[in-house]
Amino acid sequence: MRDKFLVFGQPIIEQPEIDEVVDSLKSAWLGTGPKVHKFEEMFKDYKGIKYAMALNSCTAALHLSMLALGIKPQDEVIVPTMTFASTANTVVHVGAIPVFADCEKDTMNIDPEDIERKITSKTKAIIPVHFAGRPCNLDAITDIAKKHNLKIIEDCAHAIETEYHGKKAGTFGDIGCFSFYVTKNIVTGEGGMAITDNEDYANMIKIMGLHGMSKDAWKRFSDSGYKHYQVLYAGYKYNMMDLQAAIGIHQLPRVDKYWERRQEIWNRYNEAFQKIPVFTPAPIESNTRHAYHLYTLLLDINKINITRDEFLNEMTKKNIGVGVHYIALHLNPYYQKNFGYKQGDFPNAEWISDRTVSIPLSAKLTNEDVEDVIEAAKEIVRKK
Ligand SMILES: Cc1ncc(COP(=O)(O)O)c(C=O)c1O
């Protein structure tokens, strides 16, 4: 057994990020400034899109997207139940109603057929989540959105590198939202980005992300002369700081290098887990790029006679950090109490919720770390 705990989702921080953060600290410009602007420009180029707004989280990006698209109280927004809390919480933040859809059992992505079933006269938008970095069925989802005149906000928290039929994730919908949280494929500590080709959405996201103050209000402290601002709305405080962008501007150029390393680990896991009673992730679909954000094993619990939670504990005892992505949102008390969801509503998401375990997939892992993870998982399954 390894003697040091292997932290799940460790970022790689290299010397240039450290130097850049120190430079920001010494420059006295800690808040939103030139490095945020640079990171936005870089991300815009990376995605080939007109507007990129750096924010302090993907959650903020999702919330502001809903405001920019004019989602109002009592509107309905279709969200997968198999996702992180903030995909649905942010719908609630604007007073709208999150309407859950089930996922496909193999890809774990939102099921387009269930989206269609959930559409009513109140539906205004769909939030597809590219789960673990695998693109959703964007052909089907964009067709549905066109047919019913719905907006699309892509939750790309797992999907920085994801591509679908030659096009990058985040550029299919009206707005795409990204996360640079510590476990993500590139990091800024906390951080997020909203991208769009629509100037009005971009302006609204900028304004609402900084107190509702008129555009470029942060420039009032620059050396180009004081500028007055006007408060146009009761906005939020969601701006990214230069201290965060200082990390991002060095991480983004390495995005492919880190992706390649995760692909190697992914392939090694696929090979290692063929002969034990677990289901490995569905094969990568042709003409797509998977972002390899999470490697989720599904335990064949009938064959191994051990619950998923027992497996998690055993892995932790063996010094391997693990995660659960996710217990479906409709099984959580808030969504049951307030929206009437119950066990049994979404069979595929529940099947996954009972079996899923995410094992470490950071580009920082050494080959020894990867073998430790494999050995630990095999031992637990064998013993039971
Ligand atoms: C699918 C999904 N959406 C949204 C978020 C929120 O990202 P952030 O932590 O940057 O707000 C996460 C974070 O883990 C996520 O996994």
The ligand as a Gaussian input file, in Angstrom:
#p B3LYP/6-31G(d) Opt

LIG

0 1
 C      -20.804000      20.263000     -14.196000
 C      -20.365000      21.426000     -13.354000
 N      -20.969000      22.611000     -13.528000
 C      -20.609000      23.689000     -12.819000
 C      -19.605000      23.631000     -11.890000
 C      -19.259000      24.845000     -11.105000
 O      -17.945000      25.264000     -11.305000
 P      -17.286000      26.317000     -10.326000
 O      -16.762000      25.568000      -9.154000
 O      -16.182000      26.950000     -11.136000
 O      -18.329000      27.294000      -9.964000
 C      -18.935000      22.424000     -11.673000
 C      -17.872000      22.345000     -10.670000
 O      -17.350000      21.367000     -10.302000
 C      -19.324000      21.295000     -12.421000
 O      -18.715000      20.120000     -12.241000

